[in-house]
Amino acid sequence: MDERRAFLLRVHERNIDRYKRLLKTKLSHTEVHYLDKRLSEERFAVAMLRFMSPTDQDFGGALEEGWSQLRNVQPDRP
């Protein structure tokens, strides 16, 4: 794993830890929804970085494309 990928993984993993800590505090429904969304995006970014081929150099472009696809997914509503 190259230095850039390792750095990005650490950044995303720290963000995940921060969002998890925040979710343990007293928050409004809107704040919880926002943090859940951010947590999902950060986990997706980590998964993309871990499973991307080492020859893939455009991490940012791939992540942005994945995030845009993730944002377009509508949750199932009962």
For each residue, the residues with C-beta under 8 A, 3 or more apart:
1: 5 6 9 54
2: 5 6 54
3: 6 7
4: 7 8 59
5: 1 2 8 9 49 52 54 59
6: 1 2 3 9 10
7: 3 4 10 11
8: 4 5 11 12 45 49 59
9: 1 5 6 12 13 46 49 50
10: 6 7 13 14
11: 7 8 14 15
12: 8 9 15 16 42 45 46 49
13: 9 10 16 17 46
14: 10 11 17 18
15: 11 12 18 19 38 42
16: 12 13 19 20 39 42 43 46
17: 13 14 20 21
18: 14 15 21 22
19: 15 16 22 23 35 38 39 42
20: 16 17 23 24 39
21: 17 18 24 25
22: 18 19 25 27 35
23: 19 20 27 32 35 36 39
24: 20 21
25: 21 22
26:
27: 22 23 31 32 35
28: 31 32
29: 32 33
30: 33 34
31: 27 28 34 35
32: 23 27 28 29 35 36
33: 29 30 36 37
34: 30 31 37 38
35: 19 22 23 27 31 32 38 39
36: 23 32 33 39 40
37: 33 34 40 41
38: 15 19 34 35 41 42
39: 16 19 20 23 35 36 42 43
40: 36 37 43 44 70
41: 37 38 44 45 67 70
42: 12 15 16 19 38 39 45 46
43: 16 39 40 46 47
44: 40 41 47 48 66 67 70
45: 8 12 41 42 48 49 63 66 67
46: 9 12 13 16 42 43 49 50
47: 43 44 50 51
48: 44 45 51 52 59 62 63 66
49: 5 8 9 12 45 46 52 59 63
50: 9 46 47
51: 47 48
52: 5 48 49 56 59 62
53: 56
54: 1 2 5
55:
56: 52 53 59 62
57:
58: 61 62
59: 4 5 8 48 49 52 56 62 63
60: 63 64
61: 58 64 65
62: 48 52 56 58 59 65 66
63: 45 48 49 59 60 66 67
64: 60 61 67 68
65: 61 62 68 69
66: 44 45 48 62 63 69 70
67: 41 44 45 63 64 70 71
68: 64 65 71 72
69: 65 66 72 73
70: 40 41 44 66 67 73
71: 67 68
72: 68 69
73: 69 70
74:
75:
76:
77:
78:
